[in-house]
Amino acid sequence: MLIDSHCHLDRIDLKPYEGNFHAYMEHARREGLDHMLCVCINLETYGRMRALVDPYWPEISVSVGVHPNDCRGIDIPADKLLELGRDDHVVAIGETGLDYYRTEENQEWQHRRFRQHIQVARTLGKPLIIHSRAAKEDTIKMLQQENASEAGGVLHCFAEDWDMAKRVLDLNFYISFSGIVTFKNAQVLHEVAKKVPQDKFLIETDSPYLAPVPHRGKSNYPHYVRHVAQAIAELRGVTFEQVAERSSRNFYDLFNLVPETA
């Protein structure tokens, strides 16, 4: 019933599960979580991440890419990304994008890396997972310049206004809502959640970060995505089940996957 479209399973806190990832997976299933997309943020830890989640394919799919805040290995070989991205378990390229909140200076390397990821995604015909923070105009400009609409993708953990949402929707991208949508003071985002077309939204946790209410300030887990779904249901005036079903269908459409139950 539920899909977490963006999480970092190699980083979640397993102490409550005695360090046992399989025990967590059993818990997630009991919570109604059908699928998770484990998102890569750097190539140094990619191998360990794959070793952790590969036994759970197709229940867990993966992406490959380098986060804009990762300042190590600035020049990522395009052929390396292409090689990793061709793997059938890899359903997306990213997360990639621009983040000026933490790196206000020396942004040119971010621009190079972002363009490179877009080009790889277009070559492979796989969607992009985009991170954008304090970089609205440049994110949109580069998506346009690099013809990112040919690959499509998702603006993950969306926290911007309707103007940006509309512009990325026009570029063939989806909008993904995280636990931020459960925060009472996120009124601008609440308006976006009400307006996004029903066939263009996803839900996510970004675990272990950004835990939703009522777990705000604590470690986040993929099964908490149900709180995101409930918040969106209340904002849109529909049922929880409708949000869960529609966001799951959108996920499979975007990432060209067939539901495991089909």
N, C-alpha and C positions, 0 to 999 in steps of 0.2 A: 504493500500500500504506500510506503514512503521511500523516497530516494534522497540521499544526501549528495547533492551534485558537486560538493567541494569540501574536502576534508584532508587532513594530513595525518594519516593513521600511524605513521612512524614516529609521531611526536605526541600522541595522546598519553595521558597519565594512566599507566596500567597498575599502579599501586593498589587500587581497590580490587583488582582482579589478580592479586599476587603475582604481578608481572607476566601473566599468561594472556597473550593476545587471543588465543582460541576461546578462552573463557569470556573475553569481551565480545567476541563475535556471537557466541551463543546468547549473550544478554541482548545484543542488538537485534537479533532475530526475534527474540521473545517480545521486543518492543515494537515489532512490525516493520523493521527496516529491511527493505528488499534488496537495495543496491547502494553502493557507495563509489564515488569517484575519488580516488586518492591522488592528490595533485602534487607534482614535483616542483620544488623550488630551487634546487641546485643539483648539479651533476655529481658532486662529490659524494652525496648520500643516496644517489639514485639506486645504486646496486643493492644497498641494504634495504631500501624501501621495497624494491621488487621482490627480494627474498622473503620479506615479511608477508606481502599480500598475494603473491602469485599462487600459492596453494588454494586461494579462495576465488580464483577466476571460475566462472564469469560473474560471481557475486560482487567482486570488486574489480573495477576497471581503473586504468591509470592514465596520467598525462606525462609529458616530458617537456621541461623548459627550465629557464633560470629566472628567478624573481628579480624585479628591478632593484630591490634593496641589497642583493647579493653583489658585493663589490669585488669578490674574488674571481679570478679567471675572466676578466672583462671581455676578452675576445674569445667568444665561443665558436669553435669551428663549425661552419654550416654543414659540412659533410658528417660531422658527429651527430648533430641534431637530426639530420635526415636519416642516418642509419638507425638511431634509436626510435625515431618517429615511425618508421616502417613496420615496427612490431604490431601484430594484430591486437595485442592487449592494450596498446596505446591508442586512446580514442580522441586525444586532443593535444594541441601544442600550447604549453604554458605551465605555470602561469607566467605571463609576461606583461609588459606595459611600462608605465611611467609612474614614479613616485617622487614628487618634489618635497614632500613633507619632511623626510629624513635626509635627503640629499639635495639641498638647494643649489649647490655648486657642482661644477664639473658634470653637467647633465648630458654632454655629448655622447658619452659611452652608453648611457641609457637609451638614447635615440638610436644608436647603431644596433644595439642588441634587440630593441623592439622591432626595428625594421627587418632584421634578420629572421626573427621568429615569424613575422607575418609572411615573409617570402617562403619560408620552409612550409608553413601551413598551406599556402596556396599550391606549392609544388606537390604536397602529399594529398591535398584535398581533404584535410582534417580541420575541424574548427579550432578557434583560438580561445583560450581562457585569459581574459584581460583584467589586470589590476591597474586601477587608476586612482591616485590620491593627490590632491592639490595640483592636478595637471590636466584639467578638463579640456582646455582648448588644444593643447599639443597632442593629447590622446586622440581627439577627433581628427585633427589635421593629419596625423600620421596614418590613421586608419584609412582616411580618404586617399592620401598620396600613394599608399602602397596597395590600393585596391583590395583592402581586407574583406570587403563584402563578398568577394569570390570564395573566400574560405568560410566566412561567417564565424559565429562563436557566441560568447557570453561575457558581459560585464559582471564579474563576480563581486559579491559583497557590496552591492550597489548602495551608495550613500549620498548620491547627488540629487539634483532637482529634476523636475519634469522636462525642462528644456534639454538637459543632457540626455535623459532617457529617450525622448523623442528623436533626437539626432542619431543616437546609436541604433535605435530600432529601425530607422530609415536606412541604416548601413547593413541590415541583415543580421543584427545581433539580438540576443536575448538579454533579459535583465534577471539577475539572481539576487534574491533577498536572503539576508543572513539574520542572526539574532538581533541586529540593530533595529529591525522593524518591530521588535517587541518593546523597545524602550519608549516610555511615555513622551520624552522630549524630542523624539524623532518625527516631528509633525510634517516636515517637508517630505520625508521619505514615505510617510503614511499616505500622502496624496499621490505619490508615484505608484504605490501598491494598489491604490484604487483604480488608477487609470491604465496601467499596462494591459494590453490585450491578453485575453485568457490563453492564447496559444503562444505567448512570448515570455513567460516567466518561469523561473526555476526557484527552488528553495535549497538552502545550504546551511551548514554550521560554521565552516572555516575552522573546525576543531584543530587544535585545542584552544583556539582563540575566540574571543567575542561570544561568550556564553549568553544565551537568551535569558530573559526573565522567565522563571523565578530563580535561575542559577547565575545571574549576572555577578561578575567578579570572581567566579570560581572557574575551575578547569572545564572545558567544553568537551562534549562527546557527540558523535554523529546521531545517536538516537534522540538527542535533544531537538532535532529538526522538527519534531512534532509540535514544538512550541512556536516555531516559525510558521508552520502551516496553520496553526490555530489563530495566530495573530492576523494573518492574511485573510483567513476566512471571515473573521469578525470585521475587518476593514472593508471587505468586498460584499459583505452581506450574503455569504453563501455558507455551505456546510464544510466542516473539516474534511469530510470524505471527498467532496468535490475538488478542494484544493489539492489533496493528496493525489487523487486520480489524474487531474489535469497536469500538475507539475511533473508527475511521473511520465505521462505521455509526451510532454514537451521534451523531457530529458532524452528519451529514446529517439525522438525525432531528430533532435539537434546532433546527437552523437552517433547517429546511424547504427543503433543497436536494436536487437530484437529482445523483448522481455523474456526472461528466463522461463516464465510460466507459459509462454506461447507454444 
